[in-house]
């Protein structure tokens, strides 16, 4: 198991994940990241999430991958 963190950012804001999560592999981390993005964007909010990015990092602070919110919520047409 690996401890990973899911930090969210846009050009104006950054939210750091202080807790993280234990995952078995990168596929599980990706699935967790996708669920987090859906959770954030499903909340009633005036926030336009399409410019946000979820950064997935290991416990050493190395970035493993990123998930642009637009990939999950879609782009404005």
C-alpha positions as CSV (number, residue, x, y, z in Angstrom):
1,X,0.0,0.0,0.0
2,X,1.1,3.5,-0.8
3,X,0.0,6.7,0.9
4,X,-1.0,9.3,-1.6
5,X,-2.3,12.9,-1.4
6,X,-4.9,14.6,-3.6
7,X,-4.2,18.4,-3.8
8,X,-6.5,20.7,-5.8
9,X,-5.4,23.8,-7.6
10,X,-6.3,26.5,-10.0
11,X,-4.3,29.6,-11.0
12,X,-5.9,31.5,-8.0
13,X,-6.3,28.9,-5.3
14,X,-4.6,25.8,-3.8
15,X,-6.2,23.3,-1.4
16,X,-3.7,20.8,0.2
17,X,-4.8,17.4,1.2
18,X,-3.4,16.9,4.7
19,X,-4.8,13.4,5.3
20,X,-4.3,11.5,2.0
21,X,-5.4,8.0,1.4
22,X,-3.8,4.5,1.3
23,X,-4.1,2.9,-2.1
24,X,-2.8,-0.4,-3.5
25,X,-1.7,0.9,-6.9
26,X,-2.0,3.7,-9.4
27,X,-5.3,2.4,-10.8
28,X,-6.8,2.7,-7.3
29,X,-5.4,6.2,-6.9
30,X,-6.8,7.2,-10.3
31,X,-10.3,5.8,-9.3
32,X,-10.1,7.7,-6.0
33,X,-9.1,10.9,-7.7
34,X,-12.0,10.6,-10.2
35,X,-14.4,10.0,-7.3
36,X,-13.0,13.1,-5.5
37,X,-13.5,15.3,-8.5
38,X,-17.0,14.1,-9.0
39,X,-17.7,14.7,-5.3
40,X,-16.4,18.3,-5.4
41,X,-18.3,19.1,-8.6
42,X,-21.6,17.6,-7.5
43,X,-21.8,19.9,-4.5
44,X,-24.0,22.9,-4.9
45,X,-21.6,25.7,-5.5
46,X,-21.0,28.8,-7.7
47,X,-17.5,27.5,-8.4
48,X,-16.6,26.8,-12.0
49,X,-14.6,23.7,-11.6
50,X,-13.4,23.3,-15.2
51,X,-10.1,25.2,-14.5
52,X,-9.2,23.1,-11.5
53,X,-6.6,20.3,-11.5
54,X,-6.2,17.5,-9.0
55,X,-2.6,16.7,-8.3
56,X,-1.9,13.2,-7.0
57,X,1.4,13.0,-5.0
58,X,3.1,10.3,-3.0
59,X,4.3,10.6,0.6
60,X,7.7,12.0,-0.7
61,X,5.9,14.9,-2.4
62,X,6.6,13.5,-5.9
63,X,3.7,14.1,-8.3
64,X,2.4,10.8,-9.7
65,X,-0.2,12.2,-12.1
66,X,-2.8,15.0,-12.5
67,X,-6.5,14.9,-13.3
68,X,-7.9,18.1,-14.9
69,X,-11.4,18.5,-13.6
70,X,-12.5,19.3,-17.1
71,X,-11.8,15.6,-18.1
72,X,-14.4,14.5,-15.5
73,X,-17.0,17.3,-15.7
74,X,-16.6,18.1,-19.4
75,X,-15.9,21.3,-21.2
76,X,-18.2,24.2,-21.9
77,X,-19.5,24.1,-25.4
